[in-house]
Amino acid sequence: MVITVIALAVLASVYGMAIFATPTERSQGLAQKILYIHPSAAWASLMSFGIVGITSLGYLLLKDRRLDTFSEASAEVGLAFGVAMLTTGPMWGRPVWGAWWQWEPRLTLTLLLVLLFVGYRALRTAIDDPEERARFSAVVGIMALVLVPFVHLSVYMFRTIHPQPVFLKPSAPSMPWEMTRTLLFSMAAYTLLYVGFVTMRYGIGKRREAQSA
Amino acid sequence: MSPFRATLAIAAKDIRVELASRTAIATAVTFAVLVLVIFNFARDPAEVSLAVLAPSVLWVTSAFAGIVTLNRSFAMERERGAMEGLLLAPVSRSAIYFGKYIANMAFVLVVNAVLLPLFILFFNVSLTGALGWIALLLLLATAGYVAVGTMLAAMTVRTRFSELMLPVLLLSFVVPPVLVGVQATTRLLGGRPLSEIIGWVRFLAVYDIVFLVLGWLLFPATMDE
């Protein structure tokens, strides 16, 4: 709870910094301000799902229920960040790409991962026995992690052989320091927010277990 | 009993059960034909020619028919405690996985073997020279997602809404092989050189190996009672 409050305060200052202390990009205008929300949400979401894969493997090896409760927490927090990522992306894509959506490797991969973790959550709710639920969801958590390179590579092959005529991607190697600073600060805020959320969700999972036991 | 013979015994059991009724194969084939029919009418004939749509139709139909077939693989073990019998049998969990895998592959391949000629017939495609390669692509792609599906079906069958749960989880895994299959088929039908598709064949082979190994390692976790 304390971590979440601190993280939210940091996040508020990230937005303050993005609005007042960071220059507005010339060609993209205000749409570019999404840089301080979207990539950080994507980072937090992918990190959450990655951690689910690792804690799932840990569960199958060690059979420690806490690892399962943690996987559940991380998956759900990852979904929340994933929704933030998938809703903010098109808002930027429409003015800058001229399209809400592009079937580009990163977009496709994250969409499929979010959908797969919606399935993961559905699977959890459809099993009553806690031990069976832990095992089954651990298997799906590991498989999701293994699927990542295949989706990325297949869509990448799809794109490179079939290039889109207009596929504008803002390359930002020479981004001004003020922008880089705000972005890094935002990523740190989202990472902290992940820690706060996952700790709270883990606590909820623990209390639920105690109730049903 | 050696693991190899146990595997074959389990596969043979599933195939014998199916041959006794032929319900699943007949239903899956009917389903595949209906999907072909729907695809034909789900387009504007003046705007989209059959040749453009053909590769997608073949792959989507094949994948959907495959998923329908997979659903029944463990569902039949639910009846009259057959699963308990299977688990009590002195065979390893891996033998159950590979036995189920072989049986599922046999069913899905039979469905594909019926689908392919019907596809040629309905969609008026000429597969001169490409037929063997398309068959190979279908075989490799099927081998991959059936490896995933066998594992998932073992779990979803024991959940609520199992018929819905399997496709929701499996379809994300079907995307890479189907995407690759459609791309390679489009090139083959367009008469492009084989060198353009060899990378995709390799991709499918790697996918198969990775998920078969993963199935072998993870399947025991789906079977503890």
Interface residues (C-beta under 8 A of the other chain):
Chain A: L60 T108 L112 L113 L115 L116 V118 G119 Y120 A122 L123 A126 I127 E132 R135 F136 A138 V139 V140 I142 M143 A144 V146 L147 F150 V151 L153 S154 V155 M157 F158 I161 H162
Chain B: V148 M151 L152 M155 T156 R158 T159 R160 F161 M165 V168 L169 S172 F173 V175 P176 L179 V180 Q183 G199 W200 F203 Y207 V210 F211 L214 L218 A221 T222 D224
